[in-house]
């Protein structure tokens, strides 16, 4: 759930004058996205999403994010598309914040994904990876292997408040990952946050993927590892091999994985688990006063990391060459 | 902003089978209403509001609220209308809560009402009062003059944390209001919470009123006094006579006020200011841990109450017989 910036009628009407989508019918704050304020905007031309970019998003990154959505939509990926103003630009300002209107996507995120959902997510992720090879902009991943130790140090001695022994476990894992990280695998634009919240389905079929605000350039197989963590564990943290097989099968039907990528999956899954563990740990220990967002429990990712530490080869995920 | 109960795809699909509005397109939590969880539900048949009634709403009151909306909509008041299930009922259950689907209303609430808005609000309030005279159900106001002292006692000795001397001021005001309350004025169904958040406008015209979950039977002119407090003060708490004149004029064009009602307006405004002061005071002193709602500052209603205490006659509101 997001912060909601209050928008006055005159502000939104003035803002809409820059567009060719008719007059305002309704504007409702919606509980979607955590970093930004999102509104369902309805005009003469239909429903849209209005996004106000709050402080946590770096304004210099917005052309990458909006350009990526446009590029992907143009290349057959079902995702929201920024709406151009009459001057051809996508980015404007509203209530003192950068703001954009994005097309509205029907669909519903599943809370309990089935293997059939996982397979479609794998295929959509691969389509995104293929479609973005020709995307001209790039953005460094601010949360990749080299960033994890400084992030860990921000939690520092308070880490063991979450779970005794956690600091030692993370420190040992960082030593391992910094040595073993497979820097030479194929790279490209990754989503980096393709959790079930960010994938819509309609009558069982994937209708689109949203929230490209962690998108960046990194190892493509790392994006798949993020999805394995996000989609293939049960609520009790047990690993569902059937879902993992379906996810990877869906992916490989669109983009095959090299032997090196397959071999690296356990390390990439460990890295992905650590990355989400570290941000959740930091957010858990640093809830700002008056926060409207309940922080996510880091323990889920401790369990996932421990699972991947026990995995010796991709076959143990049910994945074969 | 409301609590959001998480709803699974199978839950919502099962729920929709009770209705004749087609299949699910999308479901998004929206930031509307404080007591309940509200979602924008889109199906083959278009957009709707799905409301899940959370703990603060008494389930026994729901037939009154839903019946009132249906009755008002049938009698020419622009307001959301509950959608009947194929069995003819309005109230079902979803995610272990009472739930109803309500028709979707276009429009946008104004943050800075102008006199033209106030006039339309007055007329809409009077139309609601007239239309509900034939509504067969009734509901006691749980927040009327007799309830204020027990409510005040729940804040008790902590009251002066908000403002030194406040407890004494409230206690003196209660003594006054309990003696002077005009119990014999015309009664009927009142909205009791017609704040700017609960009125939609479209291109300057009032498009509807929402949120009937404080609706009850009480003095009709008390409802107008609530609106005077909610619509006719500026952000610096100064009283805007032009807006008050417009509000009352709009009201009287639809339902005239008796000499007794007019004469009682200063007392009713004091009572209304105290009622909102008391609930805000309590909420301010009792923020539950993990709350997603930022409590409203009670000081605004201290200022409004003080203003009305200084008013000797309705003429001082700019209102003439």
Interface residues (C-beta under 8 A of the other chain):
Chain A: X1 X4 X6 X8 X9 X12 X23 X24 X25 X26 X27 X28 X29 X30 X31 X32 X40 X42 X47 X105 X106 X107 X108 X110 X111 X112 X200 X201 X202 X203 X290 X292 X294
Chain B: X1 X4 X6 X7 X8 X9 X12 X23 X24 X25 X26 X27 X28 X29 X30 X31 X32 X40 X42 X47 X105 X106 X107 X108 X110 X111 X112 X200 X201 X202 X203 X290 X292 X294
